Amino acid sequence: QAHLEESGGGSVQTGNSLRLSCVLSGRTFGGYAMGWFRQAPGKEREFVAVVSKSGDSAVYADSVKGRFTVSRESGQNTVYLQMNSLKPEDTAVYYCASSPGFTPTRAYEYDYWGQGTQVTVSS
């Protein structure tokens, strides 16, 4: 059974950066697109970014385009989310997930999820 574990969350001030990591185990890393979602208190889970199986394609939510970068490292079975120019509205629990699709943007297209890591951005 697949397992995903996120790390790298924390508390930062507006304008600072964080890099989230997510390690996939229990399945072949190269066979799955890897996505990031987030959920703020009182809000629904929303798509943030996804990188394709090969790493050649990525899709971003409009709210993070130009500030966040998703990448993957096959040798480490790890997907990263580099978050720059962070804003208070980026505060949320961030989840990584795996999908057999190409670059899916909807939560139902993902079959395994991590437990989440908290990101808090203060003004």
N, C-alpha and C positions, 0 to 999 in steps of 0.2 A: 504494500500500500504506500502511496506517495505521501511525503511529508515536506512541508515548507516552513522555514523558520526565518523570520525577519529580524533585523537588528539595525541599530544606527539612529533610532529616534532620540529625541531630547527636546530641551527648551532653549530657544534662541531668540534674539531680538530681530526686529524688522530689518530686512536687508542682508541678513546673514545667510549662511549656507549650511546644508546638511547632506550627507550621502547615506541613503538607505541601502541595505544589502538583504538579499533573500537567497537562501540555499535550498535547492531542491534535492531530495533523496528519494529512493524507492522507485524511480522511473528514469527512462533515458532522457537526459536533459535536452538533447538536440531534437527530440520528437515533439516538442511542445512550445507554443508561444507562451511568453511570460508577461503578465500584466500587473499593473498597480491600480488599486482603488483606494478610496478614502471615505471615511464616514465621520462627520462632525456631530456633536451632540444635538439631538432633536432633528437630524436630517437623514435622508436616505443615503445609502452607499452610492458613490459616484465614481465613474471611470476617470483615471488620471492619465495613464500611458500604457502602451503595450509594445513589445519588441517581438518580431517574428522569430521562427525557429532558427533561421540562419543568422539572424542579427542584422540583415540587410535592410529591413523595413521597420519603421516605427510610426505609431500614431499617438497624437497627444490631444487631450482636452484643450479647448480654446483658452480656458482659464490658466493653464500652465505653459502654453506654447511660448517658446523663447526663453523660458526660465528653468524648466526641468529638462533633463536628458535621461533617457532610459538606455541601458546597454546590458550586454550579457557576456560572460566569460565562460566558455565551454569547459575549459580545463578545471575550473573550480565549481562547476554546476551552480553558478551564481548569477543573479540578475541584480543590477544596481539602478537606483534612482537618484541622480544628482539633482539637488534642489537648490537653486540660486535665487537671490533677490526675494527671499521669503517674506510673505505678508501675513498679517493676523488671520486673514480668511483662509490661509493654508492650514490652520490648526485643525487637526483631526487624528483619528487612528488610521494608519496606513496599512493596507493589506496587499500582499502579493498573492498571485494565483496562477495556475497553469491551465492551458487549454490546447486541445488538438487542432484548433482552428488556425487561420493565417494571422490576422491581427484583429481579433475580436474586441469589441468595445462594450459588450453587455455582460453583466454578471452571470447570467444563466448559461453563457457559453463556456464558463470555466468550471472545472470539476474538482479541483483541489485548492484549498485556501490555507494561508498561514494564520497565525493567531493574532497578528497585528502588532504594530509598534506606534507609540504615541509621539506625535510631533506637536509642539506648542510654540507659537510665535507671538511674542509680546511686542507691543508698540512702545 
